[in-house]
Each structure stands twice: as C-alpha cells, then as structure tokens.
Amino acid sequence: MAAPQSPGSSSSRTASDTITLGRALLWPAAAAGLGMLLIYNSIGFPADDKPPAPPSMAAPAPLYVSSAAPSASPKPAAPSVGPALPRSVPTRLRIPAIVVDAPFTPLSVGASGRLDAPPPNDKNLAGWFKDGATPGERGAAIVAGHVDTTTGPAIFLQLRFLRPGATVDITRADGTVATFKVDTVETFSKAKFPDKRVYADTPDAQLRLITCGGNYDKKVRDYEDNVVVFAHLDSARKA
C-alpha cells in the first residue's frame, strides 16, 4: 500500500511497510479462514535501530496501520488457566526497560473494511485491537505501535531490545494495572509470519506487542521483518 509523502519535504522517500499480522487469525469459535492483517506503512527513512539509549535518540519516518476485517474474539474453548481479569479497556502502556509511557487508542475496522491505524503523526501512541481480548482478559491481547513517525522515533523503536523477564504495565479503565512478564522477543520474516502462533487464542491472559523490524529494503520500500513480543499476565494491582 502506497503511503503519502512526508509533509513539507519534496525529497523525502516514501515507504510501504507491510506487516503480516494474521491472514489466519483463528479464534476457536470463529468461522474457518477468518483472519487479521495489520499493515504498517513507513514514510521517509528507515528507523535508526540501536540498543536502548536516552529517549532523545533520533530516527525519522512514520508508520501506518490498516487491516483486513477481524472478528471479535470469543472465550477460548480450552480450560482456563492462570490469573486473569474481567474485560476492561486499556488506558496507558508503560515499559520501563525501554522508556515507554504512552496512552492507548482503540483500533477498529473502518469503512474500507480494514483496521484503522493510530495517527501516523503521533509518535507516542499505542493501538489495541478493541474487538479482541483486552489486556489482562483471557486470550491474546493485540497491541501495535509505530517504530517511527514524521516527527522522529516512536513508541516501539526499541521494542526488539526487550528481554525475557522484563515487565509491561497496562493501566485499565477499571482502575487496575495489569503487569505482564515478557516470555520471548522474536523477529519474523514477513514472508513467513507465523499467524497461528501469534494470533491463536489462549486459555490464559497473554499479550502480543507488534511492530516493524529488520532491514529496510529501499527497492520495495519496506521493512523485511516484524518484531513480536510474547508476554503473559503475571500480576495485577490497583492503580
């Protein structure tokens, strides 16, 4: 999908950064074959991907998200395990290890039949799929964020540097803070994205943080990979 030119720059490069986020997103009670596809379109230059550093590090380029129409997630058929919380929308995301502190915006299906994106000019905003599991609820909650924007480095620029055991705190509208613990951080080729592994429903409360990654291919104007953080609900407390 072609992305618009960066405002005010006739020499800026354009980039279409496609993230395959689930051509086969299968919920146990959903119709066979129904899936979800998130597409990030990056405009400008590839992100300056470096190990964690002070948040002032520079890296231009925006991301943009759209998706094939997903369906709401029913409760999993498998027996429930582990801690879980009732449904409540997320309001803020904090990841201390990579200095993330950002509000949420819900991602829903637009008039085009695709999932709308967080604003491409907002570098400090997380999006969550509002028709799936909410963070802390049983199932795999999906959170997506930009790597970079027209105004510089964005919320998930350093996502790939998270390590197992790192914590992700999500404040919810019901006044609770759900703390997730990172299990793995993996990079997948977009050509071989493991849809079922990332999107399959789960009997416990899990979280997926997803963004672009890998090399930036100038010829196809696209990042080659996706970075996915797999995490599970570890605890909850009052905000």
C-alpha positions in Angstrom: 0.0 0.0 0.0 1.5 3.3 -1.0 2.0 5.8 1.7 1.6 9.6 1.4 4.7 11.9 1.2 6.1 13.3 4.4 4.6 16.8 4.9 6.9 19.7 3.8 9.6 17.6 2.2 9.7 17.1 -1.5 12.9 15.0 -1.2 11.6 12.6 1.4 11.5 9.0 0.4 8.2 7.0 0.7 7.9 3.6 2.1 5.3 0.9 2.2 6.0 -1.2 5.3 3.7 -4.2 5.3 3.3 -6.2 8.5 1.5 -9.5 8.1 -0.3 -9.7 11.3 -2.7 -12.6 10.7 -4.1 -13.8 7.5 -5.1 -16.8 9.6 -6.0 -15.2 12.9 -8.1 -18.1 14.2 -10.4 -17.8 17.2 -11.8 -21.2 18.2 -15.4 -20.2 17.7 -14.9 -18.0 14.7 -15.6 -19.1 11.1 -12.8 -21.0 9.4 -10.5 -18.9 7.4 -11.3 -15.6 9.1 -8.1 -13.7 9.8 -6.5 -10.4 10.6 -3.9 -8.4 8.7 -2.1 -5.4 10.1 -0.1 -3.3 7.6 2.4 -0.7 8.7 3.3 1.8 6.0 6.6 3.7 6.7 7.2 7.1 5.2 10.6 8.5 4.8 13.8 7.0 6.2 14.2 3.7 8.0 14.5 3.8 11.8 17.9 4.2 13.4 17.7 0.9 15.3 20.1 1.0 18.2 20.3 -0.6 21.7 18.4 1.2 24.5 19.6 4.8 24.9 18.1 8.1 26.3 14.7 8.7 24.6 16.1 11.7 22.7 17.8 9.4 20.1 16.9 10.4 16.6 15.2 8.4 13.9 12.8 9.8 11.3 10.0 8.0 9.5 6.3 7.3 10.1 4.4 4.0 10.3 0.8 3.5 9.3 -1.6 0.6 10.1 -4.5 -1.0 8.3 -6.1 -4.4 8.4 -8.4 -6.8 6.8 -11.6 -7.0 8.9 -11.0 -9.1 12.1 -13.8 -10.6 14.2 -14.4 -10.4 17.9 -12.7 -13.0 20.0 -15.0 -15.4 21.9 -13.9 -17.1 25.0 -11.4 -19.9 24.4 -12.7 -23.5 24.3 -9.7 -24.8 26.2 -9.8 -24.9 30.1 -8.9 -21.6 31.7 -5.5 -21.4 33.4 -3.5 -18.8 35.2 -4.6 -15.4 36.5 -7.0 -13.3 34.5 -9.1 -10.1 34.8 -12.5 -9.1 33.6 -12.8 -7.2 30.4 -11.7 -3.5 30.7 -10.2 -1.3 28.1 -6.5 -0.2 28.4 -5.7 3.4 29.0 -1.9 3.6 29.3 1.1 1.5 28.4 4.4 1.6 30.4 7.5 -0.5 29.6 10.3 0.7 32.0 13.1 -1.2 30.3 12.7 0.8 27.0 11.3 4.0 28.5 7.8 3.7 27.1 5.0 5.6 28.7 2.1 6.2 26.3 -1.7 6.4 26.1 -3.8 3.9 24.0 -6.1 4.4 21.1 -8.5 1.7 20.0 -8.1 0.1 16.6 -11.3 -0.8 14.8 -12.5 -1.8 11.3 -13.1 1.3 9.2 -15.3 1.9 6.2 -12.7 0.4 3.9 -13.1 -3.0 5.7 -9.6 -2.6 7.1 -8.4 -1.9 10.6 -7.7 1.8 11.1 -4.3 2.9 12.3 -3.1 5.1 15.1 -2.4 8.6 13.8 0.8 8.5 11.7 2.0 11.8 13.1 1.8 10.8 16.7 5.0 9.2 17.9 3.8 8.3 21.4 0.6 6.3 21.0 -0.2 2.6 21.3 -3.0 1.0 19.4 -5.0 -2.0 20.6 -7.5 -4.2 18.7 -10.7 -3.3 20.5 -12.7 -6.3 19.3 -10.3 -8.9 20.6 -9.2 -9.6 24.2 -8.5 -6.6 26.4 -5.1 -6.7 28.2 -5.5 -8.9 31.3 -8.5 -10.7 29.9 -8.1 -14.4 28.9 -6.9 -14.6 25.4 -4.1 -12.9 23.4 -4.5 -9.1 23.5 -3.0 -7.4 20.5 -1.1 -4.1 20.8 0.6 -2.4 17.9 2.8 0.6 17.7 4.9 2.7 15.3 8.6 2.3 15.0 9.0 5.9 13.8 6.9 8.8 12.6 7.2 12.0 10.6 8.3 13.7 13.8 11.0 11.2 14.8 11.4 7.9 16.8 8.2 6.4 18.0 6.9 4.3 20.8 8.2 0.9 19.7 11.6 1.9 18.2 13.4 -0.2 20.8 10.9 -3.0 21.2 13.3 -5.6 19.9 15.7 -4.9 22.8 13.3 -6.2 25.5 14.5 -9.3 27.2 12.7 -12.2 28.9 11.6 -11.2 32.4 11.0 -7.5 31.5 7.7 -6.1 32.7 4.9 -4.4 30.7 2.4 -2.5 32.8 -1.0 -1.7 31.3 -3.3 0.6 33.2 -7.0 -0.2 32.6 -10.2 1.8 32.8 -11.4 -0.2 35.8 -8.6 1.2 37.9 -6.3 -1.9 37.8 -2.8 -2.2 36.5 -2.1 -5.5 34.7 1.6 -6.4 34.8 2.8 -8.7 32.0 6.1 -10.5 32.0 8.0 -11.0 28.8 8.5 -14.6 27.7 10.2 -14.1 24.4 11.0 -11.4 21.8 11.2 -12.7 18.3 11.8 -11.3 14.8 9.9 -13.0 11.9 10.3 -12.5 8.2 7.1 -11.0 6.8 7.1 -13.7 4.1 6.9 -16.4 6.7 5.0 -14.7 9.5 3.6 -17.4 12.0 0.0 -16.2 12.1 -1.4 -19.0 14.2 1.4 -18.8 16.8 0.9 -15.0 17.2 -2.9 -14.8 17.0 -4.2 -18.1 18.2 -6.5 -17.7 21.2 -5.1 -18.8 24.5 -6.7 -20.2 27.7 -4.7 -17.7 29.8 -4.2 -14.0 29.7 -1.4 -13.1 27.2 -0.1 -10.1 25.4 1.4 -9.5 21.9 3.3 -6.3 21.2 4.0 -5.9 17.5 5.9 -3.6 15.3 8.2 -3.5 12.2 11.8 -4.6 12.3 14.7 -6.0 10.3 16.5 -4.3 7.4 14.8 -1.6 5.3 14.7 -2.6 1.7 14.9 0.6 -0.4 13.8 -1.2 -3.6 10.5 -2.4 -2.2 10.2 0.5 0.3 9.5 -1.9 3.1 11.0 -3.3 6.3 11.7 -7.0 5.9 10.6 -8.3 9.3 8.2 -8.0 12.2 9.2 -7.8 15.9 6.8 -9.6 18.2 6.9 -9.6 22.0 5.2 -12.6 23.7 4.2 -12.0 27.3 1.8 -13.4 29.9 -0.1 -11.8 32.8 2.0 -12.0 35.9 0.0 -10.0 38.4 -2.5 -7.2 38.9 -2.9 -4.3 41.4 -5.0 -1.2 41.9 -3.7 1.8 40.1 
